[in-house]
């Protein structure tokens, strides 16, 4: 029964990809769906592509191991979601269109600062590809754990099977396929994360009895200010968990949803939908992990499998198949978005900008689809290591994007004096800080690498911009034009 559910689900996603394929005529359609999505699909697509497999594997697993501490992480992410839609979405939608209809994030930076040397584009594209390999790999690791746990498949075979499924409809339909399937996947994910904790509570005897059982096992699980071993949570630990919220401002696959929304006026409605969806999903995810402490008193070998094990224990196989498809939805919804952004970067920012400047739209779409296959193959090879953890891979890629692009993007949208050298410095310093800080340990070096990355990148943007030549009159004129449109 579970197998049949998965087959039907995959067939439905592929059918959507085929329909979208027929509506994809040029690179703008392939990368941004022709900038024609309404607030509801844009919001759910941004949320579903953001949360990925870690929402149903990594976060419940962390909650089961850490208890109430997981709410620091969830709270930081919820605040980050709201601020991203509030301060970035509307401006980026307008500015990316004004900047000669820039399709990718590296292209936006290049056109925002009229960088004919392509320095910004190449540096930005490099970091996009590096960190997306780790991010996409995390999704394929999650897929491997799903098929290994549910069907008993060999892990390596399971990873390859999941990669083929994701490639199929990303290859055909591009942004439209990704966004349409993300709506279905987003609804399925939030539904599963509401249903599983509710049913678990009925099995455990209600909320009071559940928390009493958790307290009997370890009362520290119910204290947000202590670790599971009873030690006081440190300032570094708290900041590291809250710091996840900083990552939203630099995630290319989320920012693509802001550029693809139908108009700036659709952003407020999309923001409300996105925040509600994110809040409900993360609350459900944390509660799954918390209730699992009481349900599995002896613990689990791999806490990242907790959602799958709970579904299997609580539901009839027919229902379990649908709920487990939610994990596949989470994995596919992010992996497809990451492959799409990576392929568009290779097609638009490397191939067209450097190799073949006169490439036609049809040719670029073909290059983009070929890039999907190449990137997916590399990510799959990285994911074949059975010791890989979903949350650890995501945290590294999340920090890399957040630090490399977040400060540079926000400042470029609000500060007229910023120039191209400030952008290059911010992107390079942010990305390199994450890579270097990750290799260090002890004391403040245990702080989540996104925080020093964001701080140093911000300083680099301001210092280098002020130390170099002011932007040209045409750059300032475009900035003023965006400001006027935003005030309308």
Secondary structure, DSSP 8 states (H G I E B T S, - for coil): -HHHHHHHHHHHHHHHHHHHHHT--SHHHHHHGGG-B-HHHHHHHHHHHHHTGGGTTHHHHHHHHHGGGHHHHHHHHHHHHHHHIIIIIHHHHHHHHHTTS--SHHHHHHHHTT-TT-HHHHHHHHHHHHHHHHHHHHHHHHHHHHHHHHH---HHHHHHHHHHHHHHHHHHHHHHHHHHHHHHHHHHHHHHHHHHHHHHHHHHTSHHHHHHHHHHH-GGGG-TTB-TTS-B--HHHHHHHHGGGGGGGG-HHHHHHHHHBS-GGGHHHHHHHHHHHHHHHHHHHHHHHHHHHHHSTT--SSGGGHHHHHHHHHS-HHHHHHHHHHHHHHHHHHHHHHHHHHHHIIIIIIIIIII-TT--HHHHHHHHHHHHHHHHHHHHHHHT-TT--HHHHHHHHHHHHIIIIIHHHHHHHH-TT--HHHHHHHHHHHHHHHHHHTT--SGGGGS-HHHHHHHHHHHHHHHHHHHS----HHHHHHHHHHHHHHH-
